[in-house]
Amino acid sequence: MMLKSGKLAVLVVFMGGCSHLSVTKDVLTPDFLLAKGTKQVTFLGDNDHPRFSEDATRILYVSRNRGSHKGAQIYEMDLNKNKERRVTFSDGDAFDAVYVSESEILYASTTDEIKESPLLNKTFNKEFPPSDLYMSDAYGNNILRLTQQPGFDGEPLFLPHATRPSIYFTSRRGDLAGIYKLDLKQVPVSLISAQKEKEKRFPAATPDKTRLAWVEKDLKSEEQSLVLFKLKGKIPFVLKSGEGQYRDLFFAPRPPLRLFYSVLRKGEKQYQIEVYDIEKQCTQVVFKGKDSLFSPVISSENPERMAFARSFQDKRQIYIAPVPTDLGPCLEPAPQATIKE
């Protein structure tokens, strides 16, 4: 069971030689399993990476280990009818699906990469499988391949625009993992940020589309940071660093400006879901417990709902829960300087 409802209890104070302790060791958070309105929406297979449709009546997600397939395929769930359907029927794995519109989706797939270089891709890094980006209609037909660079292309983020829609994504080319942009009107791929000895992934865009956030990992020290990047000025800013392993970034569509993510904090055994208010520089724990929680995504509704994956008995299932309105005090010990725009 999860920890029962409550507010922030006694914070762990870091002292010399005690850096292995967790700042959230004594944090009590709402129990999503008991919260009113919480619903488990998947039961078959191994499911992850939910994404709401614009009207929040459907979700896309990736599902593995089904009776009809072992690899990863994209599914869609009608939340009103509690009915799912399979979208992709790829020869390889299909994953990281997002909505482009009511009738189009964007996703990553290993299908062509593995066919084109079977010997090269016989063994590969599971974190960065050889893959490309694709668009299709909502039924997995009329497929358009968008990238063809050998290596990993995934974790796509679609930004609509009246004249120049674009996709930001993670690409690992050789040993260099960085953030790239694909202009859908002109179709060139341009580099946003990549550095030797630093791995960058999980891009997320602010609702006004002026800034990106991503996870940056120093390959020498293994330390991870959350970075905010102003697109127009190409200015990076480290939001926070050294807390643990971050993943699955997502900005809430509604104000205030809040970045949700999953994190395995130092001293913890399971990933938990947290939120960082960028204006207030305030970190709060949304959900935590004895099971790891991944891939938080927030609906555009009011009140907001969160979809996420819970790891239980070596499988992940997707849940939807109301976003708690009272998360207690910030984890930060004292207010910091305001981030200037």
C-alpha positions in Angstrom: 0.0 0.0 0.0 1.0 3.6 -0.5 1.6 6.0 2.4 -1.5 7.6 3.8 -2.6 11.2 3.1 -0.7 13.9 4.9 1.7 16.8 4.6 5.5 17.1 4.7 6.8 15.7 8.0 10.2 16.1 9.4 12.8 16.8 6.7 16.0 14.8 6.7 18.8 17.1 7.5 22.0 16.4 5.5 25.1 16.3 7.6 28.7 15.3 6.9 28.9 11.6 5.9 25.1 11.3 5.6 24.6 12.2 1.9 23.1 8.8 1.3 19.9 9.8 3.2 16.9 11.0 1.3 15.4 14.4 1.7 11.9 12.8 1.1 12.4 9.9 3.6 9.7 11.2 5.9 7.4 12.8 3.3 3.8 11.7 3.5 1.9 12.0 0.2 -1.6 11.3 -0.9 -2.3 7.6 -1.6 -3.3 7.5 -5.2 -4.7 4.0 -4.8 -7.2 5.3 -2.3 -7.8 8.8 -3.7 -11.4 9.4 -4.9 -11.6 9.2 -8.7 -8.4 7.1 -9.2 -8.7 4.4 -11.8 -6.4 1.7 -13.2 -7.0 1.7 -16.9 -4.8 -1.1 -18.2 -4.7 -4.7 -17.0 -3.2 -6.8 -19.8 0.5 -6.8 -20.8 3.1 -4.4 -19.7 2.2 -0.8 -20.3 3.9 2.6 -20.1 4.2 6.1 -21.6 0.6 7.4 -21.5 -0.4 10.5 -23.4 -3.8 12.3 -23.2 -5.6 13.4 -26.3 -6.4 17.1 -26.5 -9.9 16.6 -25.0 -8.6 14.1 -22.4 -11.1 11.4 -23.5 -8.4 9.0 -24.9 -4.9 8.0 -24.1 -2.1 6.6 -26.2 0.4 4.2 -24.6 2.9 1.5 -25.4 2.1 -2.1 -24.5 4.4 -5.2 -24.4 4.0 -8.9 -23.6 0.5 -9.4 -24.9 -0.9 -12.7 -26.1 -0.7 -11.6 -29.7 2.8 -9.9 -29.5 5.8 -9.8 -27.1 7.4 -6.6 -28.5 6.2 -3.0 -27.9 3.2 -1.8 -29.9 1.0 1.4 -29.6 -2.5 1.2 -28.2 -5.3 3.7 -27.6 -7.8 3.6 -24.8 -11.2 5.3 -25.0 -11.6 6.5 -21.4 -15.3 7.0 -21.6 -16.0 3.5 -23.0 -13.1 1.7 -21.1 -12.2 0.2 -24.4 -8.7 -0.2 -25.9 -7.6 -0.9 -29.5 -4.2 -1.7 -31.0 -2.9 1.0 -33.3 0.4 -0.2 -34.7 1.3 -3.6 -36.1 5.1 -3.0 -36.6 7.6 -5.8 -37.2 9.8 -4.2 -34.7 9.0 -2.3 -31.5 6.8 0.9 -31.6 6.9 3.2 -28.6 6.9 6.9 -27.4 3.6 7.7 -29.1 2.1 11.2 -28.9 -1.0 12.8 -30.5 -0.3 15.2 -33.4 -4.0 15.9 -33.9 -7.3 14.1 -33.5 -6.5 12.0 -36.5 -2.7 11.7 -36.5 -0.1 10.3 -34.2 3.7 10.4 -33.9 5.9 7.6 -32.6 9.3 5.9 -32.7 9.9 2.4 -34.2 12.8 0.0 -34.6 11.2 -1.7 -37.7 13.3 -0.2 -40.5 16.6 0.3 -38.6 16.8 -3.4 -37.7 16.0 -4.4 -41.3 18.5 -2.1 -42.8 21.4 -3.0 -40.5 20.6 -6.5 -39.1 24.2 -7.3 -38.2 25.0 -3.9 -36.7 21.8 -3.9 -34.7 21.8 -7.5 -33.5 22.8 -6.4 -30.1 22.1 -2.9 -28.9 21.7 -0.6 -25.9 18.1 -1.2 -24.7 18.0 2.4 -23.4 18.7 3.6 -27.0 17.4 1.0 -29.5 18.1 1.7 -33.2 14.9 3.6 -34.2 13.4 6.3 -36.3 10.4 8.6 -36.0 7.2 8.0 -37.9 3.8 9.6 -38.3 0.6 7.8 -39.2 -3.2 8.2 -39.0 -4.9 7.2 -35.7 -5.3 3.6 -37.0 -1.6 3.0 -37.8 -2.1 3.4 -41.6 -0.6 5.9 -44.1 2.7 5.7 -42.4 5.4 8.4 -43.1 9.0 7.8 -42.0 10.4 11.1 -40.8 14.1 10.3 -39.9 16.6 7.9 -41.4 19.8 8.5 -39.4 21.4 5.3 -38.0 21.1 5.2 -34.2 18.4 6.1 -31.8 15.6 8.7 -32.6 12.9 8.7 -30.0 11.1 10.6 -27.1 9.4 12.9 -29.6 7.7 16.1 -28.6 5.3 17.7 -31.2 4.9 21.4 -31.2 2.0 22.6 -33.4 2.3 25.9 -35.3 0.2 27.5 -38.0 3.0 27.6 -40.6 6.0 25.7 -39.1 5.0 22.7 -37.0 8.1 21.0 -35.5 9.2 18.0 -33.5 11.9 18.0 -30.8 13.4 14.6 -30.0 16.3 12.7 -28.5 18.8 11.4 -30.9 21.8 9.2 -30.1 24.3 9.3 -33.0 27.3 7.2 -32.2 28.1 7.8 -28.6 26.5 11.3 -28.5 23.0 11.7 -27.2 21.4 15.1 -27.6 18.3 17.1 -28.4 17.4 17.7 -32.1 14.6 19.5 -34.0 12.7 18.4 -37.1 11.0 21.1 -39.1 8.0 19.4 -40.7 7.6 21.9 -43.5 11.2 22.0 -44.6 12.2 18.6 -43.3 15.7 19.4 -42.2 17.0 18.1 -38.9 18.9 20.7 -36.8 20.8 20.3 -33.6 19.5 22.0 -30.5 22.1 20.8 -27.9 24.6 18.0 -27.7 28.0 17.8 -25.9 30.7 15.2 -25.5 30.6 13.5 -22.1 27.0 14.8 -21.5 23.9 12.8 -22.3 20.7 14.8 -23.0 17.2 13.3 -23.3 13.5 13.5 -22.3 12.7 16.9 -23.9 9.6 18.8 -22.7 8.3 22.2 -23.8 6.7 24.9 -21.8 3.1 25.7 -22.7 4.2 28.9 -24.5 6.7 26.9 -26.6 9.5 29.3 -25.8 11.6 27.0 -23.6 12.6 23.3 -23.4 13.5 21.3 -20.4 15.6 18.1 -20.5 17.6 15.7 -18.4 21.3 16.2 -18.7 23.7 13.5 -17.4 27.4 14.0 -16.9 28.9 10.8 -18.2 32.0 11.1 -16.0 30.4 11.9 -12.6 27.1 10.2 -13.5 25.4 13.3 -11.9 22.1 14.3 -13.5 20.5 17.8 -13.8 17.3 19.3 -15.0 18.1 22.0 -17.5 15.8 24.7 -18.9 16.8 26.0 -22.3 15.5 29.2 -23.9 15.0 28.5 -27.6 15.3 32.0 -28.9 18.5 32.9 -27.1 19.8 29.3 -26.9 20.5 29.9 -23.2 20.6 26.9 -20.8 19.9 27.2 -17.1 20.3 24.4 -14.6 17.1 24.1 -12.5 18.3 21.5 -10.1 21.1 18.9 -9.9 22.5 16.0 -7.9 19.3 14.7 -6.4 19.2 11.4 -8.2 18.1 10.0 -11.6 15.4 12.0 -13.4 13.2 10.8 -16.3 9.9 11.4 -18.1 9.6 15.2 -18.1 6.2 16.8 -18.8 5.0 20.4 -18.3 1.5 20.9 -17.1 -0.6 22.6 -19.8 -2.2 25.0 -17.3 -0.5 27.7 -15.2 1.5 28.0 -13.0 4.6 26.8 -14.8 5.1 23.3 -13.4 7.4 20.6 -14.5 6.4 17.0 -13.6 8.9 14.1 -13.7 9.8 10.8 -12.2 12.9 10.6 -10.1 14.9 8.0 -8.2 16.3 10.1 -5.4 19.4 9.2 -3.5 18.6 7.1 -0.6 15.3 5.9 -2.1 14.5 2.5 -3.6 11.7 3.4 -5.9 11.0 6.1 -8.5 8.5 8.7 -7.3 6.6 11.5 -9.1 7.5 15.1 -8.2 6.6 18.5 -9.5 8.8 21.6 -9.7 7.2 25.1 -9.8 9.7 27.0 -11.9 8.6 30.5 -10.8 8.7 29.6 -7.1 11.6 27.2 -7.4 9.5 24.8 -5.3 9.8 21.0 -5.4 6.9 18.9 -4.1 6.3 15.1 -4.0 3.1 14.2 -5.8 3.0 10.4 -5.3 5.5 8.0 -3.8 5.3 4.5 -2.2 6.7 1.0 -2.3 6.3 0.8 -6.1 8.1 2.8 -8.7 6.0 5.3 -10.6 6.9 6.5 -14.1 5.8 8.7 -17.1 3.6 11.4 -15.5 1.4 13.3 -17.9 -1.1 16.0 -17.1 -4.5 16.6 -18.8 -5.6 20.1 -19.9 -8.8 19.8 -17.9 -9.8 21.7 -14.8 -9.5 20.0 -12.4 -6.4 18.3 -13.7 -5.8 14.6 -14.0 -2.5 12.7 -14.1 -1.9 9.5 -16.0 1.2 7.5 -15.1 2.6 4.0 -15.0 3.1 1.9 -11.8 5.6 -0.9 -11.7 4.2 -3.9 -9.9 5.2 -7.5 -10.0 7.7 -6.9 -12.8 5.0 -5.2 -15.0 3.8 -1.7 -15.5 0.1 -0.7 -15.6 -1.4 2.7 -16.2 -3.4 4.6 -13.7 -5.3 7.9 -13.9 -5.7 10.0 -10.7 -6.7 13.5 -9.8 -3.7 15.8 -9.3 -3.6 16.6 -5.5 -4.3 20.2 -4.7 -2.4 20.1 -1.4 1.1 18.7 -1.6 2.6 20.3 1.5 5.6 22.6 1.8 8.5 22.8 -0.7 11.4 20.4 -0.3 13.9 23.2 -0.7 15.2 24.4 2.7 14.8 28.1 1.9 13.7 30.4 -1.0 16.2 30.9 -3.7 16.7 33.8 -6.1 14.0 34.2 -8.7 14.8 33.0 -12.2 14.9 35.9 -14.6 13.3 35.6 -18.0 
